[in-house]
Amino acid sequence: MLHRAYIALGSNLQNPTAQVSKAFEALNTLPETRVVRTSSLYRTAPVGYDNQPDFINAAAEVETELPALDLLRALLALEASFGRERPFPNAPRVLDLDLLLYDDLEMQTPELTLPHPRMHERGFVLFPLAEIAPEIAIPGQGQMATLLPACADQGVEKLSAA
């Protein structure tokens, strides 16, 4: 069965623009997964831990036959292959891949929460996602068009097409 999923990408280390661009390509190497659409790149200020460089963020829409947890594990393995380390929460990172949405699935396990928590409050997630899926609704939160205005003052700067 084919599923539609949305992934947030971010980087602020080791040439972040190149890291996100390489990650778009790497998503196509995941088993039973194909990238359908990618957003432009966006520059955003860090959230949670301010003493670090700005991020380059983007979003991707994929079609996959992987179950949600298998897709998450594949994304975590991809992060690790890029050299992702987790010394503390919100630390600078070479690559961050977050599974935002998977069909209309709502779930909460120790390993995975869908939709991704707080995504509806974060401009660095919503602006790239809105570019590739403007009509999307986030289960339990509402339509993209009603969520975006609350993030308008978060300093998200669109850079270029990926």
Secondary structure, 3 states (H helix, E strand, C coil): CCEEEEEEEEECCCCHHHHHHHHHHHHCCCCCEEEEEECCEEEECCCCCCCCCCEEEEEEEEEECCCHHHHHHHHHHHHHHCCCCCCCCCCCCCCEEEEEEECCCCEECCCCEECCCCHHHCHHHHHHHHHHCCCCEECCCEEHHHHHHHHCCCCCEEEECC
